Amino acid sequence: MSTPDSRERDALVAAILRATADLAAARVAYAQGVAERHGLAATDVEVLRLLASEGAMPVGRVGELTALTTGATTRLIDRLEQAGFVRRLPDPADRRRVIVEAAAGRATAVQQAFDPVDEAATLALGSLDDAALAGVHAYLVACVAALRATPAQDDGAAPVPGAEASVGAPIASATAGRLVFVTGAPNVTIAGSRDLGAELYRARFKGAVPSARVRDGMITIRFPRLAWFDWRARVAGEWVNASAHWKRNQTDLHLNAMLPWSIELRGGATQLRADLRALTVSSFEVAGGAGSMSLRLGLPVGRVPIVLGGGAGEITVVRPPGVAIRLRVKGSYRDATLDGVEVWSPGEIATPGADAATDRFDIEIAGGVNTVAVRVDDR
């Protein structure tokens, strides 16, 4: 039989659990906002917060604390290091092992974005005595331990067969667009459109439906962690596509051609087709590779970097006649040509007059690839 005291206690415990859930949701939303302001993913921000509070640590420890796979952790650290947020150092205790630490500057700016939240929390805890503080600490430690020890039931679940969604967002006050795939994606098609009116973009997802967030012209797309991220394999020295069983999944995006765009696929795609002829592109980057990539370019404004990394089976780039191109191939390949002229490995090649051209595309192939063909549109 419950007593008034026990009912009051039960109600207080329930209120604490609700407040904990509200705190977690608010923290996720706040971290996502910080991430988008700095061009990061929310997980990137959490890793930087960990390094700020815990100090330098082995890459494996980062994976343990974030519940990421070894490959995902390595890619995350690679991305943060290239952007200047972290750096790798030999472990002074074991020089065979590498540790990672937050770099001064950009990482500090991310950490300082949380100062108002930390100050508010410190103020709220200031009225508690030592015993109450110890109780709060024990509760939070137990919650974290339970979450790390208990995997989510739907983690890694496959998409619902036949699932489909169509989404979009208004331009609002945006003067430029940025499209960022935080995770890998299935069969991506990207095109520019002049028929979207006041819409920033319009997307249709079939099979695997991601979350899509928009803030100040930046579209952030995140897919669930799925088996098709492991599509790439190297057989007899060549990259091959091992994702045939996911070909029913499709990601189609139309971007408003009235704005200039930067496009980034951090986790790559099983297949990538981008028709950029109607768009003014300021940059285009694929960090995670693809089974194949096909790009149709428009007219460059200034010197536009196009970085295709992470490995691919086949890369085809088609440009309008007269557009200047500089092609650099850094990784291994079987065959690479610019207008039918072979690129020696590793090496650079350019169209006539490209060095002096004010407007040109600078294409860099940063990962291993079977074939690369850059040619003029003859249609």
N, C-alpha and C positions, 0 to 999 in steps of 0.2 A: 504494500500500500504506500503510495507516494504521499509525502508531507509537503506543506507549503514551502519549507526550506529546499527540499529536493526538486520540486517543480521550478522554483526560482533558479536553482543551480542549472537544471536542464535547459531552461530558457536562455541563461547566460552563455552556456556552452554552445547552444545553437546559434546565438547571436555572434559569438566569436568565429564560428565556422563560416557564417555568411560574410562577415567582415573580411576573413582571410580570402575567401573566393573573390570578393570585390577588389581587394588589394592586388591579387594576382592578375585579374583582368585589367585593372588600371595600370599596373606596371607593364604588362604586355603592350597596351596601347601607347603608353608613354615611350617605351623603348622603340617601338615601331616608328613613332614620329621622329625620335632622335636619329634612328637608322636612315630614314628617308632624307633627312636634312643633310646627312653626310654621305649619301650615296651608298649605304651599306644595307645588309640584311639584319634583321633583328638578332639572329644568332651571332653575327659578327660583333654587335654591340655587347652582347652578354659575355663573349669571350674577352673583349677588351676590359669589361668591368671585372672579370675574374682575375685577369693579369694585374689590374690596378690594385685589387684588394689582397691577392695571394702572392703577388710577385712572380718572377720568372719561373717557368715550369716546363717539364718535358712535353713534347707534342702529344705523347700518349696520355698524359694526365689531362690535357685539355679535352681529349676525346672522352675520357672517363667522366669528367664533370659535366659535359654537355650531352652525353649519351649519343654522340655521333660515331659513325663507323670510321675505321682507320682511313679509308680513302676520302671520305667527306671531310674529316679533320685536316688531312694534308692539303686538300684543295682550298679549304677555308684559310689556313695559315698562308698558303701560297698567295692567295688573293690579297690578304691583309698586308703581307710583306711587300708585294708589288706596288700597293697603294701607299706605302709608307707608314702604316699604322703599327706594325710590329717588326721585329728583326730576330733572326735565328743566330744563336751563339753556341760554341762548344761548351758542354757541361764541364765546369772546372773540376768536379769530382770524378768524372769519367768522360774523357775527351772523345770516346767513341760514340757518345750520346749527344743529341742536340736538344737545347732548350730554346724556348721562345719567350720574349719579353716585349712589353709595350714600348713603343718608341716615343720619345718626347715630341711635342708638337701636335700632330693630328690626333693621336690617341689621347693626349691630355685634354684637347678640346671636347672630345666625346665624353670623357669622364666628368668634366666640369658641367656638362649639360644636366647631370644628375645632382648637382650641388643643392638646388632648391628643395628637391625631394628629401635628400639626406638631412638638410637643416630642419625641415618640418618634422621629420621622424625623431631627430634628436630632441627637439623642443617637446614633442609629445611624451617622450620617455623621461623627461626631466622631472616630472612630478611623482614618479614611482620610486619606492624605496628599494634597497638592495634585494630583498627577498622577492619582490614583485618582478624586478628586472631579471633575476635568475629564473623565475618561472616562465617569463616570456621567451627568454633565450632557449630554455629546454623545450618548450613547445615548438618553436620554429625549427630547431635542430631535428626534432622527431618528425616533423612534416617533410623536411627535405630528405631525410633518410628514407621515409616511406615512399616518396615519389621516385627516388633513384632506384629503389629495390623492386618496384612494381611497374612492369612495362605496361603501356597503354594497350588495351585489348585489340584495337583496330590498327596498331602500328604496322605499316607495311602492307596493309590490305590492298587488294587489287581493286580497280575502279569497277563500279557497277556497270555491267554490260548494257549498252544502249543509252547510257546517261548522256544528256546533252544540255547545254546552257548557252544563252546569248546575253552578253553584257556590253555596257558602254558607259560613257560619262561625258558631261558637258565640258567645253573648253574653259568656261568661267573666265578667270583673268589671266590664264596662262599665255605667255608669248613664245614659248618653245616647248617641245614635247620630249620626253625621255621614256623609253620603254626598257624595263629591266626584268628579265627572267632570272629570279633568284636561284631556282632549281632547274634541273633538266626538264625537258618537255618532249612530248611525242609529236612527230610529223608537223613541223611548224611551217606555216605559210604566212608571209608578211607582205603587204602591198600598201601603196599610198592611194588615197581617194580624195577627189575634189567634190564628192557628193554627200559628205557627212554633215554639212551645214554647221550647226553650233556644237556638234559632238566632237570630242577629242579623239575618240576611237570607237570602234565597234568590233567585238570579238565573238567568235563562236567556237565552243569547245565540245568535242564529241568523244565519249568514252571516259576520259580522265578529265574531271572538272576541277580547276584550281581555285584558289582565292585570288582576287584581283582588287588591289587598292589604288586609289588615285589621290595625289596630293600635289598641288601647284604644278600641274602638267606632267608629273612623274607617275607612270603606271608601273606598279610592282606586281608581278605575277609569280605565285608560288604553288607548285604542284605537290601533292603528297608524295612521300618517299615510296617509289614503286620499283618493281623488278626491272622495268625496261631501262632504268638508268645504267644497267650493266651490259648494254648492248654491244660494246666494242670489243673486238678480239683481234689478235694478230696471228695470222696463219702463214707459215712459209715466208715470213718477212713482209707480208702485206696486211694492211688493215681490211677487215671484212665486217659486214653488218650482220649482227646476230639477233636482230629484233623483229623478225618476220611475224611472230605471234602477236605483236602489238600494232600491226599496221592499220587496224580499225580505228585507233585513236587519232584524233585530228585536232590541230590548233590553228585556227584561221583568224588573222587580225588585219583590219583595215585602219590605217592611221590618217588623220586629217592632213592633207597635203598643203594646207594653208599655213602650217607651222613648220619650222626647221626641227629635225629630229636627231637624237642620239639613241642608238640601239645597242643593247648588251644582253647576251645570253651567257650567264655565268656557269650554268651546268650543261650547256650544249643541248643537242636535240637528236632524236633518232634520225630524222631527215629535216633539212632546212631548205626552203625555197623563198627567196626574197626578191620581189619586183619593186625596186626602188626608183624606177624611172620618173614617177610623179613627185618624188620627195626631194627636198633639200636636206641632205644628210650631213651632220657635223662629225659623226664618228659611228663606226660599226665594229663590234667586237664579239667574237664567239670564243669563250674560254674553255668550254668543256667538250669541244669536238662534235662531230656528227657522222652518221653513216655516209651521207653525201651532202654537199652544199651547192646550191645554185643561186647566183646573184646576178640580177640585171640592173646595171647602174644607170643613173641619169647624168645630169651635168653637175660637176663639183663646183663648190663655192669656197675658194681658198684651197689649202692643202688638207685633204680629208683622209684621216687614218682608217684603214680597214684591217683589223687584226683577226686572223683566223687561226686559232690554236686548239690544242687538245687532241689532235689526230683526226683523220677523216679518210674515207675510202676514195672519194672523188670530189674535187672542187672545180666548178665551172663559173667563170666570171665573164659576163658579156657587157660591153660598154658601147656608147654611141660613137660613130665615126668622129675622129678629130679630138677626142678626149684624151688628155695626157695621163699616163700610167707609169708608176714606178713599182716594180715587183721585186720583193725580197723573199727568198726561201731559206729559212734557217734550219728546218728539220730535215729528216731523211725523206726521200721520195723516189718513185720509180721513173716518173716522167713529168717534166714541168716546162711549159711553153708560154711565151707571150707573142701573140700573132704568128704562131708557128715556129718561132725561134726558140731553141732550147736554152734553158737556164742551167748553168753548171752548178754543182753542189759543193759547198753552200755558195750562194751568189746573188747578185742583183742584176736586173736588166730593166731598161726603160724604153718608152717610145721616143722617137726623135723629138728633141726640143723639150722633153719633160723636165730637165734640170732647171730650165729658165721659166717654166710655166708658172704663172701665178695661181692658176686653178688646176688641180690634179688630184688623183687618187693615189695614196701611198699604201700599197697592199703588202702585208707581211704574213707569210705562212709560218706559224711558229711551232707547229707540231708535225709529227710524221704523217705522211699522206701517200696514197698510191699515185694519183695523177692530179696535176694542176693544169688547167687550160684557161688562159685569159685571151679573149678575142673580141673583134669588132662585131657589132650587131649587123648582120648582112640582110636582115629582112626589110 
